[in-house]
Amino acid sequence: MANGLAQLGSLMEHEIREQPALLAQRSPSYFDQFKTIFDGAAAYDMVLLAARGSSDNAALYARYLLEIHLGVPVSLAAPSVITRYNSNLKFPSRTLAIGISQSGAAPDVAEFLSYMNEQGHTTVGITNTAESRLTKTAAHSVLLEVGKENSVAATKTYTATLTALYQMVRALGDSTKTGSLGELQTPTTDWLDKCHDDALMASGPVNRCNPVFALARGYGFCTALETALKLMECALVPCKAYSAADFEHGPKALAGHGSAAVSYFGAMPGLRDQGCEIIEVDTADVDAPAAPVWDIIFGQWLALHVARSRGLNPDQARHLNKVTETL
């Protein structure tokens, strides 16, 4: 790669490459932190997750883990119900509220947890930033501790959040005895390199096609959403993520000649017959609940490769700041 293009997104590339070592190092500590928080806790009747952006995609991953493995109903909170509309929501007495913000600065997420504190519920903040607004609001905090993330694009903080959420469900399952997950395998450097090469091959079709879709189901739906977000913010590629099931209910009409689908759900032969170019992602050969921690590395590399081919620098993404504050 020409030196000029290699400099574009150099911070993002460095932070992508940090992930195998960081996740392997930090993963056990997340389990230990959650075990301490939930030690002796009664089973929860409901879990609420409040987040924005990449953290919201991670929250969706937690929803699948919690509902599948613990049988606990989960809702992805709409913080504006509290922050803008001042609603007086009633939740079951044993509700666990989790706020996720990599910067810890999201005011709406913090305000939602503050409301839950006032209602007497258990609150937990997950963030990469100590002494942040989130850590000061939540009754309990779990720190990702993966070092400062300098690129605008969330990479290592996203996979660290997924890892922490996996370990949270393990800790809750062990505490309640209603279900559990096995030890988490974290991505390897060989996988990182494979994803780099696969994404480079896939970058051409993504670059030339319009519209572009990202498709998955179940545990992997968060990966489709995060891939689409990365392509939009880093490479300015209009990309829409769908559950592969929802895609059948209308959106697939757009998947004709000149379109492309990044599929974490297999070959999608029906779409190929329509003329859509299918980028079938070679997903990780690990237990399905752990796969999103691995598979998004392909999506991160894809966004970086496409951005570079367009002469864009995702470290300074257009119209975006590293910390976004909404109410």
LUMKOL-338028 format. One line per 8 residues: number of its first residue (from 1); their letters; for each residue x, y, z of N, C-alpha, C. Coordinates in steps of 0.2 Angstrom, whole numbers. Layout:
N
NUM = a = X,Y,Z,X,Y,Z,X,Y,Z  ...
//
This chain:
327
1 = manglaql = 4,-6,0,0,0,0,4,6,0  3,11,-4,7,17,-4,7,20,2  13,24,4,13,27,11,8,32,12  6,35,7,1,40,9,-6,37,11  -8,32,8,-14,29,10,-13,25,16  -8,22,18,-6,19,24,-7,24,30  -5,30,29,-6,35,34,-13,36,36  -18,35,31,-25,37,33,-27,31,37
9 = gslmehei = -30,33,43,-32,29,48,-27,25,51  -21,28,52,-16,24,55,-17,23,63  -21,28,66,-23,27,73,-28,21,73  -33,21,69,-38,16,69,-34,9,68  -30,8,63,-26,2,62,-22,0,68  -19,4,71,-15,2,77,-20,0,83  -26,3,83,-31,1,89,-34,-6,87  -35,-7,80,-38,-14,78,-33,-19,80
17 = reqpalla = -26,-18,79,-21,-23,80,-20,-24,87  -22,-19,92,-21,-20,99,-26,-25,102  -31,-27,98,-37,-30,101,-35,-37,104  -32,-42,100,-30,-48,103,-27,-48,110  -22,-45,110,-18,-44,117,-22,-41,122  -25,-36,121,-29,-32,126,-35,-37,128  -39,-40,124,-45,-44,126,-43,-50,130  -37,-53,128,-35,-59,132,-33,-57,139
25 = qrspsyfd = -30,-51,139,-27,-48,146,-33,-46,150  -38,-43,147,-43,-39,151,-49,-44,153  -51,-49,149,-57,-53,149,-58,-56,156  -53,-59,159,-54,-62,166,-56,-57,171  -53,-51,170,-54,-46,176,-61,-43,175  -64,-43,169,-71,-41,169,-76,-46,172  -74,-53,172,-78,-58,175,-78,-57,183  -71,-55,185,-70,-54,192,-74,-48,195
33 = qfktifdg = -74,-43,191,-78,-37,193,-85,-38,194  -88,-42,189,-95,-43,189,-97,-48,194  -93,-53,196,-94,-57,201,-94,-54,208  -90,-49,209,-90,-45,215,-97,-41,215  -99,-38,210,-105,-34,210,-111,-38,211  -111,-44,208,-117,-48,209,-117,-54,214  -112,-54,218,-111,-59,223,-117,-59,228  -121,-64,228,-126,-65,233,-133,-61,231
41 = aaaydmvl = -132,-58,224,-138,-55,222,-144,-60,220  -150,-58,221,-156,-62,219,-156,-61,212  -160,-66,209,-161,-66,201,-165,-59,200  -163,-56,194,-167,-50,192,-173,-52,188  -178,-48,188,-184,-49,184,-184,-46,178  -180,-41,177,-179,-37,171,-172,-34,170  -170,-33,164,-163,-30,163,-165,-24,158  -163,-18,160,-163,-12,155,-156,-10,153
49 = laargssd = -155,-9,147,-149,-7,144,-149,0,141  -145,5,143,-145,11,140,-139,13,137  -139,15,130,-132,16,127,-134,20,120  -129,22,117,-129,26,111,-124,23,106  -125,24,99,-120,22,95,-117,15,95  -110,14,95,-108,8,95,-110,4,101  -110,8,107,-112,5,113,-119,2,113  -123,5,109,-130,3,108,-130,-4,104
57 = naalyary = -126,-5,99,-125,-11,96,-122,-17,101  -118,-15,105,-115,-19,110,-121,-21,115  -125,-17,117,-131,-18,121,-136,-23,118  -137,-23,111,-141,-28,108,-138,-35,109  -131,-35,108,-128,-42,109,-130,-44,116  -129,-40,121,-131,-42,128,-138,-44,129  -142,-41,125,-149,-43,125,-150,-51,123  -147,-53,118,-147,-60,116,-144,-64,121
65 = lleihlgv = -139,-62,124,-135,-66,129,-140,-67,135  -143,-62,137,-147,-62,143,-153,-66,142  -156,-65,137,-163,-68,136,-162,-76,134  -157,-77,130,-156,-84,128,-153,-88,134  -148,-86,138,-144,-90,143,-147,-89,150  -150,-84,151,-153,-83,158,-161,-82,158  -164,-82,152,-171,-81,152,-174,-75,155  -170,-70,156,-172,-64,159,-174,-59,153
73 = pvslaaps = -180,-56,153,-183,-51,148,-178,-45,149  -177,-42,143,-172,-37,142,-175,-31,138  -174,-25,139,-177,-19,135,-171,-15,134  -170,-13,128,-166,-7,126,-169,-1,127  -167,3,133,-170,9,135,-170,14,130  -175,19,130,-175,25,126,-174,30,131  -168,33,132,-166,38,138,-171,44,137  -172,46,131,-176,52,130,-183,52,133
81 = vitrynsn = -186,46,134,-192,45,138,-191,49,145  -185,48,148,-184,51,154,-181,58,153  -176,59,149,-173,65,148,-176,71,145  -181,69,140,-184,74,136,-192,75,138  -195,69,140,-202,69,141,-204,68,148  -199,67,152,-200,67,160,-205,62,162  -205,56,158,-210,51,160,-209,48,167  -214,46,170,-213,42,177,-214,35,175
89 = lkfpsrtl = -208,31,173,-209,24,171,-209,20,178  -213,14,177,-213,9,183,-210,3,180  -205,1,184,-202,-6,182,-202,-11,188  -202,-17,186,-202,-22,192,-197,-21,197  -198,-23,203,-194,-21,209,-187,-23,208  -186,-29,205,-179,-32,204,-177,-31,197  -175,-24,195,-173,-23,189,-166,-21,189  -162,-23,184,-155,-21,184,-154,-16,178
97 = aigisqsg = -152,-11,179,-151,-6,174,-143,-5,172  -141,-6,166,-134,-5,164,-134,0,159  -129,5,160,-127,10,156,-121,9,152  -120,10,146,-114,8,142,-112,14,138  -106,17,140,-103,23,136,-96,22,137  -93,22,131,-85,21,131,-82,27,134  -84,33,132,-81,39,135,-84,40,142  -90,37,144,-93,38,150,-96,45,151
105 = aapdvaef = -96,49,145,-98,56,145,-105,57,143  -109,51,141,-115,52,138,-120,54,143  -123,61,143,-127,63,148,-134,60,148  -137,58,142,-143,54,143,-143,47,146  -137,44,145,-136,37,148,-135,38,156  -131,43,158,-130,44,165,-137,47,168  -141,51,165,-147,53,168,-152,47,168  -152,43,164,-156,37,164,-154,33,170
113 = lsymneqg = -148,32,171,-146,28,177,-147,32,184  -147,38,184,-149,42,189,-156,41,191  -160,41,186,-167,40,187,-168,33,190  -165,28,188,-166,21,190,-163,21,198  -158,24,199,-155,25,206,-161,27,211  -164,33,209,-169,36,213,-175,31,214  -176,26,209,-181,21,210,-179,15,214  -173,15,216,-171,10,220,-168,4,217
121 = httvgitn = -167,4,210,-164,-1,206,-157,-2,206  -154,-8,205,-147,-9,204,-145,-6,197  -139,-2,198,-137,1,192,-129,0,191  -127,-2,185,-120,-3,183,-118,1,177  -112,4,177,-110,8,171,-104,4,169  -104,3,162,-98,0,159,-95,5,154  -88,7,155,-85,12,152,-77,11,152  -74,15,147,-67,15,147,-64,20,151
129 = taesrltk = -68,24,154,-65,31,157,-67,31,164  -62,31,168,-62,31,175,-64,39,177  -67,40,183,-69,46,185,-74,50,180  -77,46,176,-82,50,171,-89,51,174  -93,54,170,-100,55,173,-103,49,174  -102,44,170,-106,37,171,-103,34,177  -97,34,179,-95,30,185,-97,34,191  -98,41,190,-100,44,196,-108,44,197
137 = taahsvll = -111,41,192,-118,41,193,-120,33,195  -117,29,191,-119,22,193,-117,19,200  -121,15,203,-120,12,209,-113,8,209  -112,5,203,-107,0,202,-104,2,195  -97,1,194,-94,2,188,-89,-3,186  -89,-5,180,-84,-9,177,-80,-6,172  -74,-5,173,-69,-1,168,-66,-6,163  -66,-4,157,-64,-8,152,-56,-8,152
145 = evgkensv = -53,-2,153,-46,-2,154,-42,-5,148  -43,-2,142,-40,-4,136,-35,1,133  -34,6,137,-30,12,135,-34,17,131  -32,23,131,-36,28,127,-36,26,120  -42,27,117,-44,26,110,-44,33,106  -39,34,102,-38,40,99,-41,41,92  -43,36,89,-46,36,82,-54,38,84  -57,42,80,-64,43,81,-68,36,81
153 = aatktyta = -66,32,76,-70,25,76,-68,21,82  -74,18,85,-73,14,91,-71,7,88  -65,4,91,-63,-3,89,-62,-7,95  -56,-5,98,-55,-9,104,-60,-8,110  -62,-2,110,-67,-1,116,-74,-5,114  -75,-6,108,-81,-10,106,-81,-17,108  -75,-20,105,-74,-27,107,-73,-28,114  -70,-24,118,-69,-24,125,-76,-24,128
161 = tltalyqm = -81,-20,126,-87,-20,129,-91,-26,128  -91,-29,122,-94,-36,120,-91,-41,125  -84,-41,126,-81,-45,131,-84,-44,138  -84,-38,140,-87,-37,147,-94,-39,147  -98,-38,142,-105,-40,143,-105,-48,143  -101,-51,139,-101,-59,139,-100,-61,146  -94,-58,149,-92,-60,156,-98,-58,161  -101,-53,160,-107,-51,164,-112,-56,165
169 = vralgdst = -114,-59,159,-119,-64,159,-116,-70,162  -110,-72,161,-107,-78,164,-108,-77,172  -106,-71,174,-106,-70,181,-113,-70,184  -118,-67,180,-125,-67,182,-128,-75,182  -126,-78,178,-128,-85,177,-125,-90,183  -119,-88,185,-116,-92,190,-119,-90,197  -121,-84,197,-124,-81,203,-131,-84,204  -135,-84,199,-142,-86,199,-143,-93,198
177 = ktgslgel = -138,-97,196,-139,-104,194,-144,-105,189  -146,-101,185,-151,-102,180,-148,-103,173  -142,-102,173,-139,-103,166,-132,-100,166  -128,-103,162,-121,-100,161,-118,-101,154  -113,-97,153,-109,-98,147,-102,-101,149  -99,-103,144,-92,-106,145,-87,-101,145  -81,-103,146,-75,-98,145,-75,-95,139  -73,-88,138,-73,-85,132,-67,-85,129
185 = qtpttdwl = -67,-88,122,-61,-87,118,-61,-80,115  -55,-77,116,-54,-71,113,-50,-71,106  -51,-66,102,-48,-67,95,-40,-67,95  -37,-71,90,-30,-72,90,-27,-67,85  -21,-66,85,-17,-62,80,-18,-66,73  -18,-72,72,-20,-75,66,-26,-73,63  -31,-73,67,-38,-71,65,-38,-64,63  -34,-60,67,-34,-53,65,-31,-52,58
193 = dkchddal = -26,-56,56,-23,-55,49,-27,-58,44  -31,-64,46,-35,-66,41,-41,-61,39  -44,-58,44,-49,-53,43,-46,-47,39  -40,-45,40,-37,-40,36,-37,-42,29  -35,-48,27,-34,-50,20,-41,-51,17  -46,-54,21,-52,-55,18,-56,-49,17  -55,-44,21,-58,-37,21,-55,-33,15  -49,-34,14,-46,-31,8,-49,-33,1
201 = masgpvnr = -50,-40,1,-53,-43,-5,-60,-40,-6  -64,-39,0,-71,-37,-1,-72,-30,-2  -66,-26,-1,-67,-19,-1,-69,-16,-8  -67,-20,-13,-69,-17,-20,-76,-17,-21  -80,-23,-20,-87,-23,-21,-91,-18,-17  -89,-17,-11,-92,-12,-6,-91,-5,-9  -85,-4,-11,-83,3,-14,-87,5,-20  -89,0,-24,-92,2,-31,-100,1,-31
209 = cnpvfala = -102,-3,-26,-110,-4,-26,-114,1,-22  -120,1,-24,-125,6,-20,-132,4,-22  -136,2,-17,-135,2,-10,-130,-4,-7  -128,-3,-1,-125,-9,2,-129,-10,9  -129,-17,10,-133,-19,16,-128,-23,20  -129,-24,27,-126,-28,31,-131,-33,34  -130,-39,34,-135,-44,36,-133,-49,41  -137,-51,46,-135,-56,51,-141,-58,55
217 = rgygfcta = -141,-62,59,-146,-64,64,-144,-66,71  -148,-65,76,-147,-68,82,-141,-64,85  -136,-68,88,-130,-65,91,-127,-61,87  -127,-62,80,-123,-59,75,-126,-52,73  -132,-51,75,-136,-45,72,-132,-39,74  -129,-39,80,-125,-33,82,-119,-32,78  -116,-37,75,-111,-37,70,-113,-33,64  -118,-35,61,-121,-32,55,-122,-24,57
225 = letalklm = -125,-22,62,-126,-15,64,-120,-12,65  -115,-15,68,-108,-11,69,-104,-11,63  -105,-16,58,-102,-15,52,-104,-9,48  -111,-9,48,-114,-3,44,-112,3,47  -112,4,53,-110,10,57,-103,12,55  -99,7,55,-92,8,53,-91,11,46  -94,7,41,-94,9,34,-97,16,33  -102,18,37,-105,25,36,-100,30,39
233 = ecalvpck = -98,29,45,-94,35,48,-86,35,46  -84,29,44,-77,29,42,-76,30,34  -80,27,30,-79,27,23,-85,31,19  -89,34,23,-95,37,20,-99,33,15  -99,26,16,-103,22,12,-110,21,15  -115,23,12,-122,22,14,-124,15,15  -124,12,21,-125,5,22,-130,4,27  -135,0,26,-141,-1,31,-140,-9,33
241 = aysaadfe = -140,-9,40,-140,-16,43,-147,-19,44  -148,-25,43,-155,-28,44,-154,-35,47  -158,-37,51,-159,-44,53,-161,-48,46  -157,-54,45,-159,-57,38,-166,-59,38  -169,-60,44,-177,-61,43,-180,-55,41  -179,-49,44,-183,-43,43,-181,-41,35  -175,-43,33,-174,-41,26,-179,-44,21  -181,-50,23,-186,-53,18,-193,-49,18
249 = hgpkalag = -194,-45,23,-201,-41,23,-200,-34,20  -197,-34,14,-198,-28,10,-191,-25,8  -186,-24,12,-180,-21,10,-176,-25,4  -177,-32,4,-173,-36,-1,-176,-34,-8  -181,-30,-9,-183,-27,-16,-178,-23,-19  -174,-20,-14,-168,-15,-17,-162,-19,-19  -162,-26,-17,-155,-29,-18,-155,-32,-25  -154,-28,-30,-153,-30,-37,-146,-29,-40
257 = hgsaavsy = -146,-28,-46,-139,-27,-49,-136,-20,-47  -130,-20,-45,-127,-14,-43,-127,-14,-35  -130,-18,-32,-131,-18,-24,-126,-23,-22  -124,-23,-15,-120,-28,-12,-123,-29,-5  -122,-35,-2,-123,-37,4,-118,-40,8  -116,-37,13,-110,-40,18,-114,-45,22  -113,-51,21,-118,-56,25,-114,-60,30  -116,-59,36,-113,-64,41,-118,-70,42
265 = fgampglr = -122,-71,37,-127,-76,38,-127,-81,32  -121,-82,29,-121,-86,24,-121,-83,17  -122,-88,12,-121,-86,5,-127,-82,2  -133,-83,5,-139,-79,3,-140,-80,-5  -141,-86,-7,-142,-88,-14,-148,-84,-17  -153,-83,-14,-159,-80,-17,-157,-72,-19  -153,-69,-14,-151,-62,-16,-146,-62,-22  -142,-67,-22,-137,-67,-28,-141,-68,-34
273 = dqgceiie = -146,-72,-34,-150,-73,-40,-154,-66,-42  -155,-62,-38,-158,-55,-39,-153,-51,-42  -146,-53,-42,-141,-48,-45,-137,-45,-40  -139,-46,-33,-135,-43,-28,-128,-46,-27  -123,-42,-26,-116,-45,-25,-116,-47,-18  -115,-53,-16,-114,-56,-9,-107,-56,-7  -106,-53,-1,-99,-54,2,-100,-58,8  -99,-64,7,-100,-69,12,-94,-69,17
281 = vdtadvda = -95,-67,23,-90,-66,28,-88,-73,31  -82,-75,31,-80,-81,34,-80,-80,41  -85,-82,45,-86,-81,52,-82,-85,56  -80,-83,62,-76,-87,66,-79,-94,68  -74,-99,69,-76,-106,71,-75,-106,78  -80,-103,82,-80,-103,89,-87,-103,91  -89,-104,98,-96,-105,100,-100,-99,98  -106,-100,96,-110,-94,93,-110,-88,97
289 = paapvwdi = -111,-89,104,-111,-83,108,-105,-79,108  -99,-82,107,-93,-78,107,-91,-75,100  -95,-77,95,-93,-75,88,-93,-68,87  -98,-64,89,-97,-57,88,-91,-53,90  -88,-56,95,-81,-53,98,-76,-54,92  -76,-59,88,-72,-60,83,-74,-57,76  -80,-58,75,-82,-57,68,-82,-49,66  -83,-45,71,-83,-38,70,-76,-35,67
297 = ifgqwlal = -71,-39,69,-64,-37,67,-64,-37,59  -67,-41,56,-68,-41,48,-71,-34,46  -77,-32,50,-80,-26,48,-76,-20,49  -72,-20,55,-68,-14,56,-62,-14,50  -59,-19,48,-54,-19,43,-58,-17,36  -64,-19,35,-67,-17,29,-68,-10,29  -71,-7,34,-72,0,34,-65,4,33  -60,2,36,-53,5,35,-51,5,28
305 = hvarsrgl = -51,-1,25,-49,-2,18,-53,2,13  -60,2,14,-64,6,10,-62,14,11  -61,16,17,-60,23,18,-53,25,15  -48,21,15,-42,22,12,-42,22,4  -46,18,2,-47,18,-6,-51,24,-8  -54,27,-4,-58,33,-6,-54,40,-3  -48,39,-1,-44,44,1,-47,48,8  -50,44,12,-53,47,18,-49,44,24
313 = npdqarhl = -49,49,29,-45,47,35,-50,46,41  -52,40,43,-57,38,48,-54,41,55  -48,42,56,-46,45,62,-48,52,63  -50,55,58,-53,62,58,-60,62,54  -65,58,56,-71,56,52,-75,63,51  -77,64,45,-81,70,43,-87,71,48  -87,77,51,-93,80,55,-94,76,61  -89,72,63,-90,68,69,-84,70,75
321 = nkvtetl = -86,69,81,-81,70,86,-81,63,90  -75,62,94,-74,56,97,-79,55,103  -81,61,106,-86,60,111,-92,64,109  -98,60,109,-104,63,107,-109,64,113  -112,69,114,-116,70,120,-123,72,117  -128,68,119,-135,69,117,-139,69,123  -145,72,123,-150,72,128,-157,69,125
//
